Amino acid sequence: MRTRITLLLLAALLGAAASARAQSASQPETRPRSNGLALTPPMGWSSWNQFGDDINEAIVTGTIDAMVANGMRDVGYVFVNLDDGWQRYKGSRKAHPLEYDPVKFPRGIAYLAEYAHARGMKLGIYSGPGETTCAGYTGSIGNEVRDAAMFASWGIDHLKYDSCCSHKNAPPPVVQKIFRDMSNALLAQKRGVVLHACHCGWANIWEWAPALGVNHWRIGQDISDDFNYPGNREGYYFDVLDMLDRGVGLEKYSAPGHWNDYDMLIVGLNGKSGELVGTGASNIEYRTHFSLWAMVDSPLLVGADVRHLDAYSLETLTNKEIIALNQDKAGSIARRAVDNGELQIFVKELADGAVAVLLLNRGAATANMSFSPRRDFAMPIDRYSVRDLWAHRDLGVHDGVFTAEVQSHEARVFLIRR
């Protein structure tokens, strides 16, 4: 009798454990898992927006050289990331191994990594959890351990793992598994590799990606080269303001090592992308876009051909005072503190006690915009100094309310201190 009771209790316990495992597998994982990387948002360049899959060794080495020569490396842009198209084969992984294209990259990917590292930069690569990638090249499904080891052996520093060709409508536990498998494989390597989970903001990826060890994840669908396009181009693409609005409410999921990713920067594309849709934006709109991405701590990955940037675009991308907001060690994400429709104010608290304030005019006409730290941000600050981060100019000490003129589609960014 005692034996039967013991067996029944054991069966009940085993059943409860199995049920708990099943329930756990269906729930988002929440505790962050750190690989010690990306403690500030990654900065660099990615090949896709300008070149699509038409990339080669000369483009990559030329990009590295340009970023050293034009000062981009020295202000923090250290990643040079190969997107889709570096692979040798198109078609299923069942039919082809994952290899680099020897015509495009005659000296191999390890050579490019060495080239980047010798110049104080890092190299990124691309793959996806399907039989094929977005552009139809060989994917990594079922070969995560092998591919992670290969990437690490090449000296890779960053992996964009893009699920677009598979799992689009998969339930969250399935999507979590594909990114967990690659994250585990990368974490098993001696070399640290930043992991970017590209899933277009589906399956509430921000809720569980940190627990898998993902360093940044896309919060929305692909960005277009537009500031404010009516609706979504082709029913899919987000413009700058679409992406900004998508991130409102998601601020709490970002933190050092784990970042909401608003997609690549479109500064400098000027409607001439070889791959990205959109007719381009004005200089003011591109500068506003850059200011916003810095304030919300999105990774700053340039999509334009940096070998041929115009002077205004380069000045925009290398503004050290704006970049410092993005790279601030506190990792505090700007919040939308005031929303009057077309006129919005974002505020971001910094590690040294200063506060960044961004005035955004989404409207068609120039407007005077005002803020008071006490009234608008619930901060006990009445007297404060103001610095204009685009004009690089101190504006003196102010009491109570500060007012500035903001052009249509402009963002003015100020640093205030007690």
ChimeraX attribute file (.defattr): number of C-alpha atoms within 10 A of each C-alpha:
attribute: neighborCount
match mode: 1-to-1
recipient: residues
	/A:1	6
	/A:2	7
	/A:3	8
	/A:4	9
	/A:5	10
	/A:6	11
	/A:7	12
	/A:8	12
	/A:9	12
	/A:10	12
	/A:11	12
	/A:12	12
	/A:13	12
	/A:14	12
	/A:15	12
	/A:16	12
	/A:17	12
	/A:18	12
	/A:19	12
	/A:20	12
	/A:21	12
	/A:22	11
	/A:23	10
	/A:24	12
	/A:25	15
	/A:26	14
	/A:27	12
	/A:28	17
	/A:29	17
	/A:30	13
	/A:31	13
	/A:32	16
	/A:33	16
	/A:34	18
	/A:35	18
	/A:36	13
	/A:37	19
	/A:38	21
	/A:39	19
	/A:40	21
	/A:41	27
	/A:42	26
	/A:43	23
	/A:44	23
	/A:45	28
	/A:46	26
	/A:47	25
	/A:48	23
	/A:49	26
	/A:50	22
	/A:51	21
	/A:52	18
	/A:53	19
	/A:54	16
	/A:55	19
	/A:56	18
	/A:57	19
	/A:58	12
	/A:59	16
	/A:60	21
	/A:61	16
	/A:62	13
	/A:63	20
	/A:64	27
	/A:65	17
	/A:66	18
	/A:67	23
	/A:68	17
	/A:69	12
	/A:70	14
	/A:71	14
	/A:72	22
	/A:73	21
	/A:74	15
	/A:75	15
	/A:76	18
	/A:77	22
	/A:78	24
	/A:79	24
	/A:80	28
	/A:81	24
	/A:82	25
	/A:83	24
	/A:84	25
	/A:85	28
	/A:86	25
	/A:87	23
	/A:88	17
	/A:89	20
	/A:90	18
	/A:91	16
	/A:92	19
	/A:93	20
	/A:94	12
	/A:95	10
	/A:96	15
	/A:97	16
	/A:98	20
	/A:99	15
	/A:100	17
	/A:101	17
	/A:102	15
	/A:103	12
	/A:104	18
	/A:105	19
	/A:106	12
	/A:107	13
	/A:108	17
	/A:109	25
	/A:110	17
	/A:111	15
	/A:112	24
	/A:113	20
	/A:114	17
	/A:115	18
	/A:116	22
	/A:117	15
	/A:118	10
	/A:119	14
	/A:120	14
	/A:121	22
	/A:122	23
	/A:123	28
	/A:124	25
	/A:125	21
	/A:126	20
	/A:127	26
	/A:128	28
	/A:129	25
	/A:130	23
	/A:131	21
	/A:132	24
	/A:133	28
	/A:134	17
	/A:135	14
	/A:136	17
	/A:137	25
	/A:138	29
	/A:139	32
	/A:140	25
	/A:141	21
	/A:142	16
	/A:143	16
	/A:144	22
	/A:145	17
	/A:146	13
	/A:147	20
	/A:148	24
	/A:149	16
	/A:150	16
	/A:151	22
	/A:152	18
	/A:153	14
	/A:154	17
	/A:155	22
	/A:156	24
	/A:157	23
	/A:158	24
	/A:159	25
	/A:160	22
	/A:161	25
	/A:162	24
	/A:163	23
	/A:164	17
	/A:165	16
	/A:166	18
	/A:167	16
	/A:168	13
	/A:169	10
	/A:170	12
	/A:171	12
	/A:172	18
	/A:173	16
	/A:174	15
	/A:175	20
	/A:176	21
	/A:177	13
	/A:178	21
	/A:179	26
	/A:180	18
	/A:181	17
	/A:182	28
	/A:183	26
	/A:184	15
	/A:185	17
	/A:186	26
	/A:187	17
	/A:188	13
	/A:189	16
	/A:190	10
	/A:191	16
	/A:192	17
	/A:193	25
	/A:194	25
	/A:195	26
	/A:196	24
	/A:197	26
	/A:198	24
	/A:199	24
	/A:200	22
	/A:201	19
	/A:202	19
	/A:203	18
	/A:204	13
	/A:205	23
	/A:206	26
	/A:207	15
	/A:208	21
	/A:209	28
	/A:210	24
	/A:211	19
	/A:212	21
	/A:213	27
	/A:214	27
	/A:215	33
	/A:216	28
	/A:217	28
	/A:218	23
	/A:219	25
	/A:220	24
	/A:221	21
	/A:222	21
	/A:223	26
	/A:224	28
	/A:225	28
	/A:226	26
	/A:227	25
	/A:228	17
	/A:229	17
	/A:230	10
	/A:231	12
	/A:232	15
	/A:233	15
	/A:234	8
	/A:235	7
	/A:236	13
	/A:237	22
	/A:238	27
	/A:239	24
	/A:240	28
	/A:241	15
	/A:242	20
	/A:243	22
	/A:244	17
	/A:245	11
	/A:246	16
	/A:247	16
	/A:248	13
	/A:249	10
	/A:250	15
	/A:251	17
	/A:252	14
	/A:253	16
	/A:254	23
	/A:255	23
	/A:256	20
	/A:257	23
	/A:258	28
	/A:259	32
	/A:260	28
	/A:261	30
	/A:262	29
	/A:263	26
	/A:264	23
	/A:265	26
	/A:266	28
	/A:267	27
	/A:268	29
	/A:269	25
	/A:270	19
	/A:271	18
	/A:272	16
	/A:273	23
	/A:274	15
	/A:275	13
	/A:276	22
	/A:277	18
	/A:278	20
	/A:279	15
	/A:280	21
	/A:281	21
	/A:282	15
	/A:283	16
	/A:284	16
	/A:285	21
	/A:286	29
	/A:287	22
	/A:288	25
	/A:289	24
	/A:290	23
	/A:291	26
	/A:292	24
	/A:293	25
	/A:294	22
	/A:295	27
	/A:296	28
	/A:297	29
	/A:298	28
	/A:299	25
	/A:300	27
	/A:301	23
	/A:302	27
	/A:303	23
	/A:304	26
	/A:305	19
	/A:306	22
	/A:307	15
	/A:308	11
	/A:309	17
	/A:310	11
	/A:311	9
	/A:312	14
	/A:313	18
	/A:314	17
	/A:315	13
	/A:316	21
	/A:317	24
	/A:318	18
	/A:319	17
	/A:320	18
	/A:321	15
	/A:322	23
	/A:323	22
	/A:324	15
	/A:325	27
	/A:326	30
	/A:327	25
	/A:328	21
	/A:329	16
	/A:330	16
	/A:331	24
	/A:332	23
	/A:333	27
	/A:334	26
	/A:335	21
	/A:336	18
	/A:337	14
	/A:338	15
	/A:339	11
	/A:340	8
	/A:341	9
	/A:342	14
	/A:343	18
	/A:344	17
	/A:345	24
	/A:346	22
	/A:347	25
	/A:348	23
	/A:349	21
	/A:350	21
	/A:351	12
	/A:352	10
	/A:353	10
	/A:354	15
	/A:355	19
	/A:356	23
	/A:357	27
	/A:358	22
	/A:359	25
	/A:360	25
	/A:361	26
	/A:362	21
	/A:363	14
	/A:364	10
	/A:365	11
	/A:366	14
	/A:367	16
	/A:368	12
	/A:369	17
	/A:370	13
	/A:371	17
	/A:372	19
	/A:373	21
	/A:374	13
	/A:375	13
	/A:376	14
	/A:377	19
	/A:378	10
	/A:379	10
	/A:380	11
	/A:381	16
	/A:382	14
	/A:383	16
	/A:384	17
	/A:385	16
	/A:386	21
	/A:387	18
	/A:388	17
	/A:389	18
	/A:390	17
	/A:391	10
	/A:392	12
	/A:393	11
	/A:394	14
	/A:395	12
	/A:396	9
	/A:397	14
	/A:398	16
	/A:399	12
	/A:400	13
	/A:401	14
	/A:402	14
	/A:403	12
	/A:404	12
	/A:405	14
	/A:406	19
	/A:407	18
	/A:408	18
	/A:409	24
	/A:410	23
	/A:411	27
	/A:412	23
	/A:413	25
	/A:414	24
	/A:415	23
	/A:416	23
	/A:417	15
	/A:418	14
